[in-house]
Amino acid sequence: MCGISGAFAFTDNGKAALHTLQKANDTLLKRGPDSGSLFSTENVALGHRRLSIIDVSCAGDQPMTTPDGRFTIVFNGEIFNYKELKSRLSSTEQGSLRSTSDTEVFLFLYARLKEAVFPLLRGFFAAAIYDRDEESVMLVRDRFGKKPLLYYTDEDHFCFASEMKALLSLGIKREMNWALLPIYLQLNYIPQPHSILQGVKKVPQGHFLKVSKEGVSLTPYYTLSLHPEKYSALSYDEAKEGLVNLMDEAVRLRLIADVPLGAFLSGGIDSSVVVALASRHTQHLKTFSIGYKDNAFFDETRYAKLVAERYKTDHTVFSLSNNDFLEHVHAVLDYIDEPFADSSAIPVYILSYYTRKHVTVALSGDGGDEVFAGYNKHGAEWRMRQGGLLNGLVKAGYPLLSLLPKSRNNPLTNKFRQLHRFSAGGRLTAADRYWQWASFNTQQQAMNLLHPNIKKQVSKSVIEGIQASSTGQIKGQDYNEVLLADMNLVLLSDMLIKVDLMSMANSLEIRSPFLDSEVVEFAFGLPSEYKVDGSMKKRIVQDAFRNLLPEELYNRPKQGFEIPLLGWFRKELWSLINDDLLEDNFVKEQGVFDVTAIQQLKKQLHSSNPGDSHATIWALVVFQHWWKRYMAG
């Protein structure tokens, strides 16, 4: 696990970026605290920061070059089948290896196969490979976009990095992409491949990008299919057995490390499955949970303890008070270098912070909900498609539901919130409903938050185009279309960004067996009813592993990895909001947001019907902190 950066100069003017690469590489220190080095030629520079996981000796340091000097690589991530791939090398090539790292195996295979090697890789990664003879750089990103890779290009140069802060250190232009601001205020994140800055994009998942004097070309090497045929004929019992076998293999592969390794254990089904399977392959597995001393509604540690006791793991619970959480909020804000406002980033950061004191690698259950339909919206979409009298009654009750108090912070008001969203969704097409259920605000609500001068710079056609590209595959006939949209929107641009940023801020590698390519393709080859029906979400996961998990984990409400943000904003963080980042005079002078709309939002926060106002305020707080740090002045 590492951080990478680099630049390619098209002109003499572009060579200035090459000389600032050391500064850019230094911004990635937390991604790779163990070592850092540069490689450069007249027109190309590559930078690497290393978090040593496999072959922790200096032989595994990067940039790494082939013996003939032609190819040089900087690599971020892990290739779990590298030992199998190593057997494809000739005896001469194997004899030339100077390390036991996965990176060097990849480099040698690339030297022979070029881009044909990418589909062979089983893991998660972002990499850049310089070809001396062609004077080109090849960038590549893993199938599902678990590792980030941003780039910027203009007439003089091409720059890339694992994080935005490194690109900014290379001196790129800091021009706002105003069309993305209302979308950010809807979703609380920015959908890839777009960026909040003009000229900055993300390499799409499953793509490689080639840079040379002739220009930049982007090519897909992998596309997730809705229905891979090899699994479509399985009975439900066969599918359950197949899932257990595939997950067992995915977990086993992810236990490969030359450093201390453990697993997150939240008390939910997904992380519990990972721990149960990992316990087959390693003794005394270290597991980690965080608990909420001051808010039992958010605490799941008793369920995690049941799993830990069953599998005799070396279990650690970080039982934290509100003050413990609050003291990390500024560290979270400081590490975010592009507006990103999923508030569950805070507990992910804190869990990573404390876990890193014990291990360098942690397995997690990330991806299970998106791949196997585990969210409440997945059950709601299934019910919506069934029709019936109850659906009709809920839709008809929209005016009444609009008046009821709605909040995520207790079971009753959360149910009102869910019923209201369900009722509103019933009036929309399947694609528009998906977008609404993925959003905290409507397009109009987001636009209302903007200053009139900013509204003039926002193109509604651009907004609608991004929405259409995110939901275009949802035609309403195949439920798996919804899960594919989740993979390409929510998983890619929210969940994976959150986990990568917050773990890397603490120099911790997180591995996700549910996002193994074999597991994902298996899931998309199954009929939708294997994943969700009227009584159960994530049906096949729950059924396939039922005999491995405590019964208490079943038949209870799903609890998201959330925090009591509303309470904090009303008390401990109110000064940060009202006297600093959303202070009236600052908002007026900044000229980005409408001060009256912000005042109304702050008033709603303290009302008896706060709705999702705290989520929108968090999005504004994140943006304002980012603006002050990277854009003001």
N, C-alpha and C positions, 0 to 999 in steps of 0.2 A: 504494500500500500504506500503510495507516494503522491507527490505533486509534480507536475510537469509544466514546462513553459518553453517558448521558443519564438523565433522570428525569422522571416525570409525576406530579404531585400530585393525588390524589383528594380530599384534605381539607386543611385549614389545617395540621394536624400533619405532613402529608406534604411540605410546602414546605421543611422543614429540609434535605432531601436536595438541593434545588436549590442551596443555598448551599455545599454541600461538593463540587460538581462540579469545581471547579478542582483540588482535591486529587486527586480520582479521575482526572482527565485527566492530571495530572502523573505518575501511576503508569504511564501508557502511553507515556512518553517514548521508550523504545527502539523501539517500533513506529513512531513518527513523530517523529524528531529535528529535522526541518527547519522545522516551524512548529506552533503550537497555538493554538486559539481556542475561544471559547464563544459560544453563542447562548442567550438566555433570554427568557421571557415570565413572566407571573404564575404560571402553572401548569406550565410546561415548560422544561427546560434541555437543551441538546445540547452535547456536547464533541467535539473532533476533534484528533488528533495526525497530522501529515502526514509521510510519507516520499515525497518528490517523485519521480515516475517519468515521467508524461506531462504536458507543459506545466509546467516546473519554476518558472515565474514566479509571482509572488504572485497573479496572476489565477486560478490554480488552487487557491488556498487555500480551506479550508472552516472552518466551515459556509458553505454557498452557498445563496443565496435567489433565487427567480425575480423578474423585474423588477416584477411586480405585488405582491410581498411576501407572496403566499399560501403558497408552499411553501418549506421550508428543509430541506436535506439534509446529513447526515454520512455519508460513504461510505468503505468499506474494501475494497480489491481492485482488479481491473481488468476492463474490458469490452473484449474484443478486437475486436468488430465495431462499435465506436462510430462509425467513419467511415461505414460502410454505414447505420447507424441515423440518423446526422446528415442523410442525404439525405431522410429521411422528414419532417423539419421543414419548415415553410413558409419562404419567403424572408424573411418578417418575423421569424420565430423565429430563423432562422440569423443574421439581422442583429443580433439582440439578444444573441447569445452574447458573453460578455466574455473567454472563454478558449478554448483548443484542447484542453481536457481531456475525457476520457470521462465524468467525473462530471456536467458541465453538460449534456451531451447526454442522459444518463439523466434528469436532473432535468426538463428541458423536455419530454421524452416522457412522463414520469410525470404532469406537470401536465395533459397532454391525455388520456392513456390510463388513468391510475391503475394498478391491479394488472394490467391486461391487457398492460402492457409487460414484466412479469417473464419470461414465456416467450421473449421476443425476445432476451434478453441472453445472449451467448456469452462466458462468462468465469467468474471466481470472485469472490464479494463477500459482504459483509454491510453493510446500510445501514439508516438510520432517516430517515424523512421526516415532518416536521411540517406539518400542514395547519392554517393559521391560521383558516380559515373554519369548518371542522368541529371545531376544537379537539381534534385527534386526532394520534396518532403511528403511522406504519406502519413496522414492522420487516420486513426480508426477508433471506433467506439463500439462497445459490446452490444449484444442483440437487443437488450431492453433498456439500455441507457443508465445502468446503475452507477457508472463513474462519469463525472462531468467532463466536458471538453468544449471550451468556448473559443471563438476565433473572431478576429477583426481584420478587415482588409480594406485598403484604399489603393490609389494609383502608385504609391511608393513602396508599400510593404504589406506583409501578411504576418499577423501575430496570433499566437494561441496560448492557452493556459488552462489549468484546472480550475481556477477561480477568477472572478472578475477583478479582484484587487490586484492580481498580478498583471492583467492586461492594462489596468489603469497605470501601473508603475512603468509600463513600456511607453507611456506618453500618448495613448490613443485619444482621439477627440471625445470630449464629454458632452455630447448632445443628446437631449432627451428625445425619446420616441414617444410622443404624447399620445398616440393612438393606443399604446399599451396601458396607459394609466387607468382608464375606466375599466379595462378588463382585469387589471390587478385588483381594483376595488370591488369587482364582482367575485372573483375567485379566491382572493388573498394570495395569489401567486401569478407568475407570468408563464403562459403555456409555451413550451418549446416548439420550434427552434428559435423563437423570438426572444428579444431582450429589451430591457428598459432603455438601453442606449442605442442610438443610431449607429449602424455599421457593425454591431456586435451580434453574433448569432451562436447557436450551439450546434455542433455536429449532430445530426439526427442519429438516434439509436439504430444499430444495424447498418451503418453506412461507413464508407471510407472516403476521404477527401484528399485529392492530390494537388500539390502546389509546385509550380515550376515557373520558369520565365515566360512560358506560354500562357499562364493564368491558373485559374482554380477550377477543378472539376469535382463534382460530388456524385457518388455512385452507391446504390444499395447493394449489400451482399446478403441481407437476411430480411425477410418480411414475415411476421407472424400471420398464419392463415387461420381463418375461422374454423375450419374443419379438416385438420390433418387426417387423411383417410385411414391411417394404420390403426387408429383406436376406435373408429366409429361403430364397429360391430360387437363391441364388448357388452356382455350383460352387466347388470349392476354389481353382482357379486364378483365377477371377473374384474370389473373396474376397481372395486375396493381393494382387491388383492394386488392389482397392478399399481395402484397409488402407493400402497404401503411399500412395495419393493422399490419403486422409483424414488420415493422420499428417503428410504433407508440408504440408498446409494448416494443420493444428493448430500445427505448429512455426513455420511462416511467420508466422502471426498473433501468436505469442508472442515474436517478435523486435522488436515495436513498443516503443520506449522512447526517451526523451530523455536517458538516462543510460547509463553503461557497462554492458554486458551480457555474460554468459558462460554456461558450462554446466558442471554436475558431470559427471565422467567416472569412474565407479567401476571399469570393466572388465567389468561385466555387460552383458547384451544390451540392456536397456532404455535405459540412459543412452547406450550406444554408438549405438543407433538414432537417438536425439534429436540427438546430435552429427553423425552422418552426414548427416541431413536438414538440420540448421541450416547445415552447411557449403555446401549448395547456394545458400543465400540470403544469406550474409554471408562476407566474407573475413577471414582472421586471427581466427577465433573464439577467444576465451579459454576454456580448459578447465582444470578443477581436480580433483585427486585427493588423498587422504591415504593414506599408507603407514605400516606398522608396523615400525619398525626392530628391535624386540625380539621380534617374534612373526610369523614367516613364514607360519604357518597362516592368519592373518587378512589377509594382504597380497595385494592384487590389482593393484598398480600396474603390473606388467609387461604385463598385458592392456590396461590403459588406455593405456599408451604406444604399443601397436600401433595402436590406433584414432587416437590423436593424430598419429602419424607418417603414417598413411595419408591423413588429411585435412589435414595440415599446419597443425594448430591451434597457437595460442600456449599451450603446455601447461605447467602448474605442478604439481609434486608436492610436497605438504607431508609430508615424511618425518619422522615423529615418534617419539620414544622413549616409554617408559612414563611417565617424569617429565613429558614434554610433555602427555600425556593427563591425568595425575593432577592437574596444576595447574589444570585446568578443571572438575574434578568439583564443587567447591563453587559455582562460578558456575552450573552446571546446576541444582543443588539450590536455589539461591537464587531462580532464575527460576520454578520450578514453584510455582504457587499453588493447585493442587488435586492430590491424590495421583495421580501418573502415573509408571509404573515400567518403561517400555520402555527397557532399558539402551542400546539403539542411539541414544537421544537424545544420548548423550555424543559419539560421533563426528559426528553431524549438527551438534551445537553447534560442535564444533571445526572442521569443514569450513566451516561458515558464518562462523565467526570469522575464519579466514584468507582465505576467498574475499572477504569484505566489504572487505578491504584493497585489492582490485583492481577490483571491480565492485559495482553496486547491485542488479542483477537476475541470477539464475541459473536456467537451465532444468535440469530433472531428469527422471529416468525413473520417478518415483513413480507408482503406480497400475497399472503394467503387470502386475504379478503378480496383483493382485486381479481385474483385468478379464479377463485372458487365461489364468488358471490357471497361475501360475508357481511356487507354493510346493510343497515336498515333500508337504504334506498333500493337495494337489490330486491329485498322482500316486497317493498312498496311497488316497485315496477312490475313484479310478478303478479301481485294482486290487481294492479291497475289493468293488466292485460286479460284478466279473467272476467271482468265486467261484473254484473250481478246487482242485486238490490242494495246490498251494503255499500258498494262503491257509489251507487247513485245517491244514497242518503248522505254520504260524506261530502260528495261534490255539491249537493244542494245546500249543505250546511256552511258553505264558504262564508257568507255574510256574518253569521254568528261566530264562527271560528276566528274571524278577523278581529273580533272584539275581545277575545279571551286573552289573559296574560300568557306570554310565551317566553320561555327561557330554558337553557340546557341545564340549569343548576339545581333542579329538583325534579323528581319523577312526574309529578302532575303537570307542571308547566311545560316540561319537555314533551309530554304526550300531546298537549294542546299545540305545541309548535309543530310536531310531526304531522298531526291531523290537518293543520292549516296548510302545510306544504303539500301534503297528499291531495287535498281538495283543489288547491291552485293548479297542481300538475295535471289533474284530470281534464282541464280545459285546453291542454296543449297537445301538439304532436309529440310522438315518442322522442324525437331528436331535441325539440325545444324543452320538453319536460326534463330530459337528462341534463341539459345545460342549466336549467333552473335549480335542479336538485344538487348540482355540483357547485352552485353559487351561494354566496351570502347576501348579495344584493342583485336587483334587476339592473338592466342597462340604464334605465332612467334614474334609478336611485343613485347609481354610481356617477352619472353625469351631473346630477344635482349637487354633488359634493364639490364640483370643480368651479374654479373662478371663471367668470364669463370670458376672459381673454384666452384661457386655456381651452375652453369648449370650442372656440373658433378654430383651434389648431387640430382638433380631433375629427378624423374622418369616420363617420358612421359606417361607411361601406367597408373600411378596413376592419372595424370591429366585427361587423357581420360576417366578413370573409373568414376571420379567425375562428369565430364561433362555428361557422359551417364546416370548416376543415376539421374541427375537433369532434363534430357530431355527425358528419356526413355519412358514416357507415351505418348509422342507426335508421333503418327503414321501418322498423316496427313489426317485422315478421319473425325474426330470429333473436331470441333472448341473448345469445352469445355476442351479438353486436354491441350490447351494452357493456359487457365485460371487456371487449376489445377496445371500446372507447375509453374505459377506465385505464387500461394498460397504456394507452397512448396519451392520456391527458393527466388523470389524477396520480397514477403511479409514477409516471415519468417526471412530471413537473412539480409535484407536491411531495409525495411520500419519499421518493428516492433522493430528492434534493435535501429534504429535512434530515434524513438519516446520514447522508454523506457529510453535509455541512457540520452538524452537531457532533458527530463522531470524530471527524477530522480536526475539529477545534480542540479535541482532547487527545489527538494522536492514537485513536482506537480504530481498528479495522472491524467492520461488521459484515458478516456473511449471512446470506439469506437462502436457505435450501429451497423454499417455496418458489424462488425465482430461477432455479436450475432450468435450463432450456428444455431438458427432457420432461420435467414435471409440467412446465407451462404448456408445451405442445400436447401433452397427454390431456390436460384439462380442457383445452380448446377442441380436442377431438371427441369429447363426450357430449351427449345430449344435455340440454340445459336443465332438464328435470333431474339429472343426477346431482346438480349443484344447488338448485333452489326449487322448493315447492311450497304449498300453502302452510306447512307446519314447520319448516326448517330452512334456514339459510346455511350455506356451506355444508350442504347435506352429506356429500360423500366424504368429506374430511371428518365430520363428526362421527359418521357410521364406521368408517374404515378403521379408526383408531380408538373406538369406544372401549375395547377391552384393555387398552393400554393406559387409560386415564381414569382418575377418580370420578365417580358418578356425580359428585357435587359440581363439577365444571359444566354439567349439562342443565338444560331447562332453567337458565337464569338469564336476565337481560344482558345484552352485550354492553360492556362498558368501554368507551373509547379511552385512549391514552390522553386524558384531558387534565386541565388544571382549573382551579376556581378563579378564573380571570375576572369575572364580574365583581366578586367581592374585593379583590385586590385593587381594581380600578376605582371602586367607590371609597377605598380607604388608603391603603399603603402607597399606591401608585398615583393617586389623584393629583398630587403636586407635580409629578412628572408630566401629566397630561395638561392640567389647567394652567400651570405656571411656567411651563417650558415649551414642550413640543407642539401643543395645540393652544398656546396662549394667544389671545385675540390679536395683539399688536404684531406678533411674529407672523401669524397667518396672513394678516393684511399686507405686511411688507413683503412677504415671500411671493404672494400673487399666484399661488398654485390652486388653493382651495377657497371655496366660498365661506367667508367667516360666519355668516348667518346660519348656513347649513351645519357648520361645525358646532356652533352654539346649541342648535336644536338637538344634535346628536348627543352632546354632553348632557343636556337636560334629560333626554330619554334614558340615558345610562342610570340616572338616579330615580327614575320613575318606577311605578309598580308594574309596568309592562315593558321591560328593557329589550325584549326580543333578542336579536343578534347584534345589538348596538355595541357590545363589548368586543365582538369579533371585528367589526368595522373600525372601531377606535384603535384596536391593536394594529390593524393594517395601516392606519394613519400614523400611529406612533412609530412603527417600523420605517415607513417611508420618510417621515420627518427626521428621524435619527440618521438614516442613510443620506438624506439630502444635506444635512448639516456637515456630515463627515466627508462626502465625496463631491458635492455639487455647489454648495454655497461659496460664493466668491471665486 
